[in-house]
Amino acid sequence: MGLFGGLFGQTEEDKRATEVRAGVVAPTRSERQRCWEARDSYFACLDANNIVDALKDDKQAAKACGKQSVQFEKDCAQQWVTYFKKWRVQELQKKARIKELEAQGAIKMDVSSQFTERR
């Protein structure tokens, strides 16, 4: 721990976490895993409280899932937090649309592309 870290109470670990949250450094594998676990816990809380959009319904989400939100924002880069919250809304909308289409008789098709070498 450097002189300023000791004076201001910030450990090297705290400094690293701050840099990861700010997007200054790339997270390690274990830091990414910790982020994903915090995200999953937060999303489980949102699901349990029937909150779809944590950005739009931020006050309701903070009230219902404040503890999980704090951990999520602590363990993930700020840009990741915003991205995951938007991704969640899109994913839920996509699943709802697929369910709606299937109820109307749509048939699911698996589509994949393979690129082969030219000879």
SEFI-898198 format. One record per atom (N, C-alpha, C, O, CB): residue in one letter; x, y, z. Coordinates in steps of 0.1 Angstrom, whole numbers, padded with zeros to 4 digits, always signed. Glycine has a CB too. Layout:
! residues N
aXYZ;...
! end
This chain:
! residues 119
m+0009-0012+0000;m+0000+0000+0000;m+0009+0012+0000;m+0018+0013+0008;m-0010+0000+0012;g+0006+0022-0009;g+0014+0034-0010;g+0011+0044+0001;g+0001+0041+0009;g+0012+0040-0023;l+0018+0054+0002;l+0016+0064+0012;l+0002+0070+0012;l-0004+0071+0022;l+0027+0076+0010;f-0002+0074+0000;f-0016+0080-0001;f-0027+0070+0002;f-0037+0073+0008;f-0018+0086-0014;g-0025+0057-0002;g-0034+0047+0000;g-0036+0045+0015;g-0048+0043+0020;g-0030+0034-0006;g-0025+0045+0023;g-0026+0044+0037;g-0032+0056+0044;g-0040+0055+0053;g-0012+0041+0043;l-0029+0068+0039;l-0034+0080+0045;l-0049+0081+0043;l-0056+0086+0052;l-0027+0092+0039;f-0054+0077+0031;f-0068+0079+0028;f-0076+0066+0030;f-0088+0066+0026;f-0069+0084+0014;g-0070+0056+0035;g-0077+0043+0038;g-0080+0035+0026;g-0088+0026+0027;g-0089+0047+0045;q-0074+0037+0015;q-0077+0029+0003;q-0066+0019+0001;q-0054+0023-0001;q-0078+0038-0009;t-0069+0006+0001;t-0060-0004-0001;t-0058-0006-0016;t-0065+0000-0024;t-0065-0017+0005;e-0048-0014-0019;e-0045-0017-0034;e-0057-0024-0040;e-0061-0021-0051;e-0032-0026-0035;e-0064-0032-0032;e-0076-0039-0037;e-0087-0029-0040;e-0094-0030-0050;e-0080-0050-0026;d-0089-0019-0031;d-0099-0009-0033;d-0096-0001-0045;d-0105+0003-0053;d-0100+0000-0020;k-0083+0002-0047;k-0079+0010-0058;k-0082+0003-0071;k-0087+0008-0081;k-0064+0014-0057;r-0078-0010-0071;r-0081-0018-0083;r-0096-0019-0086;r-0100-0018-0097;r-0075-0033-0081;a-0104-0021-0076;a-0119-0022-0077;a-0124-0009-0083;a-0133-0009-0092;a-0126-0025-0064;t-0119+0003-0079;t-0123+0016-0084;t-0119+0017-0098;t-0127+0022-0107;t-0116+0027-0076;e-0107+0012-0102;e-0102+0013-0116;e-0111+0004-0125;e-0114+0008-0136;e-0088+0009-0117;v-0115-0008-0120;v-0123-0017-0128;v-0137-0010-0130;v-0142-0010-0141;v-0125-0030-0121;r-0143-0005-0119;r-0156+0002-0120;r-0156+0013-0130;r-0165+0016-0138;r-0161+0007-0107;a-0145+0021-0131;a-0144+0032-0140;a-0140+0028-0154;a-0141+0036-0163;a-0133+0042-0134;g-0136+0015-0156;g-0133+0011-0169;g-0118+0014-0173;g-0115+0013-0185;g-0142+0017-0179;v-0110+0018-0163;v-0096+0021-0165;v-0088+0009-0168;v-0079+0009-0176;v-0091+0029-0153;v-0091-0002-0162;v-0084-0015-0164;v-0095-0026-0167;v-0106-0025-0162;v-0076-0019-0151;a-0090-0036-0174;a-0099-0047-0177;a-0100-0056-0165;a-0090-0059-0158;a-0094-0055-0189;p-0112-0061-0162;p-0113-0070-0151;p-0107-0084-0153;p-0106-0088-0165;p-0128-0072-0147;t-0102-0090-0143;t-0096-0104-0144;t-0108-0114-0145;t-0119-0110-0143;t-0087-0107-0132;r-0104-0126-0147;r-0114-0137-0148;r-0122-0137-0135;r-0135-0138-0135;r-0108-0150-0151;s-0116-0137-0124;s-0123-0138-0111;s-0131-0125-0108;s-0142-0126-0102;s-0113-0139-0099;e-0127-0114-0113;e-0135-0101-0111;e-0147-0102-0120;e-0158-0097-0116;e-0126-0089-0115;r-0146-0107-0132;r-0157-0109-0141;r-0167-0119-0135;r-0179-0116-0135;r-0153-0114-0155;q-0162-0130-0129;q-0171-0140-0123;q-0179-0133-0111;q-0191-0136-0110;q-0163-0152-0118;r-0172-0125-0103;r-0178-0119-0092;r-0189-0109-0097;r-0200-0108-0091;r-0167-0111-0083;c-0186-0102-0108;c-0196-0093-0114;c-0208-0101-0118;c-0220-0097-0116;c-0190-0086-0126;w-0206-0112-0125;w-0218-0120-0130;w-0226-0125-0119;w-0238-0126-0120;w-0213-0131-0139;e-0219-0129-0108;e-0227-0134-0097;e-0235-0123-0090;e-0247-0125-0086;e-0217-0141-0086;a-0229-0111-0089;a-0237-0100-0084;a-0248-0096-0093;a-0259-0093-0088;a-0227-0088-0082;r-0246-0096-0106;r-0257-0094-0116;r-0268-0103-0114;r-0280-0100-0114;r-0251-0094-0130;d-0265-0116-0114;d-0275-0127-0113;d-0283-0125-0100;d-0295-0127-0100;d-0269-0141-0113;s-0277-0122-0089;s-0284-0120-0076;s-0293-0108-0077;s-0304-0108-0073;s-0273-0117-0065;y-0288-0097-0083;y-0296-0085-0085;y-0308-0088-0094;y-0320-0084-0091;y-0288-0074-0091;f-0306-0095-0105;f-0317-0098-0114;f-0327-0107-0108;f-0339-0106-0110;f-0311-0104-0127;a-0322-0117-0100;a-0332-0126-0092;a-0341-0118-0083;a-0353-0120-0082;a-0324-0136-0084;c-0335-0107-0077;c-0343-0099-0068;c-0353-0091-0076;c-0365-0090-0072;c-0334-0089-0060;l-0349-0086-0088;l-0358-0078-0096;l-0369-0087-0101;l-0381-0083-0101;l-0351-0072-0109;d-0366-0100-0105;d-0376-0109-0109;d-0386-0112-0097;d-0398-0112-0099;d-0370-0123-0113;a-0381-0114-0085;a-0389-0117-0074;a-0399-0105-0070;a-0409-0107-0065;a-0381-0120-0062;n-0395-0093-0074;n-0403-0081-0072;n-0410-0076-0084;n-0416-0065-0084;n-0394-0070-0066;n-0410-0084-0095;n-0417-0081-0107;n-0413-0067-0113;n-0421-0059-0117;n-0432-0081-0105;i-0400-0065-0113;i-0395-0052-0118;i-0387-0056-0131;i-0378-0064-0131;i-0385-0045-0108;v-0392-0050-0142;v-0386-0054-0155;v-0375-0044-0158;v-0364-0049-0161;v-0397-0053-0166;d-0377-0031-0158;d-0367-0021-0162;d-0362-0014-0150;d-0368-0005-0145;d-0373-0012-0172;a-0350-0018-0145;a-0344-0012-0133;a-0339+0003-0136;a-0336+0010-0127;a-0332-0020-0129;l-0337+0006-0149;l-0333+0020-0152;l-0346+0029-0152;l-0345+0040-0146;l-0327+0021-0166;k-0356+0025-0158;k-0369+0033-0158;k-0375+0033-0144;k-0380+0044-0139;k-0379+0027-0168;d-0375+0022-0137;d-0381+0021-0124;d-0370+0021-0113;d-0371+0012-0104;d-0390+0008-0123;d-0361+0030-0114;d-0349+0030-0105;d-0353+0031-0090;d-0346+0025-0082;d-0340+0041-0109;k-0363+0039-0087;k-0366+0041-0073;k-0373+0028-0067;k-0369+0025-0056;k-0376+0053-0071;q-0381+0022-0075;q-0387+0009-0070;q-0377-0001-0069;q-0377-0009-0060;q-0398+0005-0080;a-0367-0002-0079;a-0357-0012-0078;a-0347-0010-0066;a-0343-0019-0060;a-0348-0012-0091;a-0344+0003-0064;a-0335+0006-0052;a-0342+0002-0039;a-0335-0002-0030;a-0332+0021-0052;k-0355+0005-0038;k-0362+0002-0026;k-0363-0014-0024;k-0361-0019-0013;k-0377+0007-0026;a-0366-0021-0034;a-0368-0035-0033;a-0355-0043-0033;a-0353-0053-0026;a-0376-0040-0045;c-0345-0038-0040;c-0332-0046-0042;c-0320-0037-0039;c-0310-0039-0046;c-0332-0052-0056;g-0321-0029-0030;g-0310-0020-0027;g-0297-0027-0024;g-0286-0023-0029;g-0313-0011-0016;k-0297-0037-0015;k-0285-0044-0011;k-0279-0051-0023;k-0267-0050-0025;k-0289-0055-0001;q-0287-0057-0032;q-0281-0064-0043;q-0276-0054-0054;q-0266-0056-0061;q-0292-0073-0050;s-0283-0042-0055;s-0279-0032-0064;s-0265-0026-0060;s-0256-0024-0069;s-0289-0021-0064;v-0263-0024-0047;v-0250-0019-0042;v-0239-0029-0046;v-0228-0025-0050;v-0251-0016-0027;q-0242-0041-0043;q-0231-0052-0046;q-0229-0052-0061;q-0217-0053-0065;q-0236-0065-0041;f-0239-0052-0069;f-0238-0052-0084;f-0229-0041-0089;f-0220-0043-0097;f-0252-0052-0090;e-0232-0029-0084;e-0225-0017-0088;e-0211-0017-0083;e-0202-0011-0088;e-0232-0005-0084;k-0209-0023-0071;k-0195-0024-0065;k-0186-0034-0073;k-0175-0032-0075;k-0196-0029-0051;d-0192-0045-0078;d-0185-0056-0084;d-0183-0055-0099;d-0176-0063-0105;d-0191-0069-0080;c-0190-0046-0105;c-0190-0045-0120;c-0186-0031-0125;c-0188-0021-0118;c-0204-0048-0126;a-0180-0030-0136;a-0177-0018-0143;a-0190-0010-0145;a-0201-0016-0148;a-0169-0020-0156;q-0190+0003-0144;q-0202+0011-0145;q-0209+0009-0159;q-0221+0008-0159;q-0198+0026-0143;q-0201+0008-0169;q-0207+0006-0182;q-0213-0008-0183;q-0223-0009-0190;q-0196+0007-0193;w-0208-0018-0176;w-0214-0031-0176;w-0227-0031-0169;w-0236-0037-0174;w-0204-0041-0170;v-0228-0023-0158;v-0240-0023-0151;v-0252-0018-0160;v-0262-0024-0161;v-0239-0014-0138;t-0249-0007-0167;t-0259-0001-0176;t-0262-0010-0187;t-0274-0012-0190;t-0254+0013-0182;y-0252-0016-0193;y-0254-0026-0204;y-0262-0037-0199;y-0272-0041-0206;y-0240-0031-0209;f-0259-0044-0188;f-0267-0055-0183;f-0281-0052-0180;f-0290-0060-0183;f-0260-0061-0171;k-0284-0040-0175;k-0297-0036-0172;k-0305-0034-0185;k-0317-0038-0186;k-0298-0022-0164;k-0299-0028-0195;k-0306-0027-0208;k-0308-0040-0215;k-0318-0043-0220;k-0298-0017-0217;w-0297-0049-0214;w-0298-0062-0220;w-0310-0070-0214;w-0317-0077-0221;w-0285-0069-0218;r-0311-0069-0201;r-0322-0076-0194;r-0336-0073-0199;r-0344-0082-0202;r-0321-0074-0179;v-0338-0060-0201;v-0351-0055-0206;v-0353-0061-0220;v-0364-0066-0223;v-0352-0040-0206;q-0343-0060-0229;q-0344-0065-0242;q-0346-0080-0242;q-0354-0085-0250;q-0332-0062-0250;e-0339-0087-0234;e-0341-0102-0233;e-0355-0106-0229;e-0361-0115-0234;e-0330-0108-0224;l-0360-0099-0219;l-0374-0102-0214;l-0384-0099-0225;l-0394-0106-0226;l-0377-0094-0201;q-0382-0088-0232;q-0391-0084-0243;q-0390-0095-0254;q-0401-0098-0260;q-0388-0070-0249;k-0378-0099-0257;k-0376-0109-0268;k-0384-0122-0264;k-0391-0128-0272;k-0361-0112-0270;k-0382-0127-0251;k-0388-0139-0247;k-0404-0138-0247;k-0411-0147-0251;k-0384-0143-0232;a-0409-0126-0243;a-0423-0124-0243;a-0428-0124-0258;a-0439-0129-0260;a-0427-0110-0237;r-0421-0118-0267;r-0425-0118-0281;r-0425-0132-0287;r-0434-0136-0294;r-0416-0109-0289;i-0415-0140-0284;i-0414-0154-0288;i-0426-0162-0283;i-0432-0169-0290;i-0401-0160-0284;k-0429-0160-0270;k-0440-0167-0264;k-0453-0163-0271;k-0462-0172-0274;k-0441-0164-0249;e-0455-0150-0274;e-0466-0145-0281;e-0468-0151-0295;e-0478-0156-0299;e-0466-0130-0282;l-0456-0152-0302;l-0456-0157-0316;l-0459-0172-0316;l-0467-0177-0324;l-0443-0155-0323;e-0454-0179-0306;e-0457-0194-0305;e-0471-0196-0302;e-0477-0206-0307;e-0448-0200-0294;a-0477-0187-0294;a-0492-0189-0291;a-0500-0187-0303;a-0511-0192-0304;a-0496-0179-0280;q-0495-0179-0313;q-0502-0176-0325;q-0499-0187-0336;q-0503-0186-0347;q-0498-0163-0331;g-0491-0197-0332;g-0488-0208-0341;g-0475-0208-0348;g-0472-0216-0357;g-0499-0209-0351;a-0466-0198-0345;a-0453-0197-0351;a-0445-0209-0348;a-0446-0215-0337;a-0446-0184-0347;i-0436-0213-0357;i-0428-0225-0355;i-0413-0220-0353;i-0409-0212-0361;i-0429-0235-0367;k-0407-0225-0343;k-0393-0221-0341;k-0384-0227-0351;k-0385-0239-0353;k-0389-0224-0326;m-0375-0219-0356;m-0365-0225-0366;m-0351-0222-0360;m-0348-0210-0356;m-0367-0218-0380;d-0343-0232-0360;d-0329-0230-0357;d-0321-0226-0369;d-0321-0234-0379;d-0323-0242-0349;v-0314-0215-0369;v-0307-0211-0381;v-0292-0209-0377;v-0289-0203-0366;v-0313-0198-0386;s-0284-0215-0385;s-0269-0213-0382;s-0262-0211-0395;s-0267-0215-0406;s-0263-0225-0374;s-0251-0204-0394;s-0243-0202-0406;s-0230-0208-0404;s-0224-0208-0393;s-0241-0187-0409;q-0225-0214-0415;q-0211-0220-0414;q-0204-0215-0426;q-0209-0215-0438;q-0212-0235-0414;f-0192-0210-0424;f-0184-0206-0435;f-0173-0216-0437;f-0166-0220-0428;f-0178-0192-0431;t-0172-0220-0450;t-0162-0230-0453;t-0151-0223-0461;t-0153-0213-0468;t-0168-0242-0461;e-0140-0230-0461;e-0128-0225-0468;e-0130-0226-0483;e-0136-0236-0487;e-0116-0232-0463;r-0126-0216-0490;r-0127-0217-0505;r-0115-0226-0509;r-0104-0225-0504;r-0126-0203-0512;r-0117-0233-0519;r-0107-0242-0525;r-0104-0238-0539;r-0095-0244-0545;r-0110-0256-0524;
! end
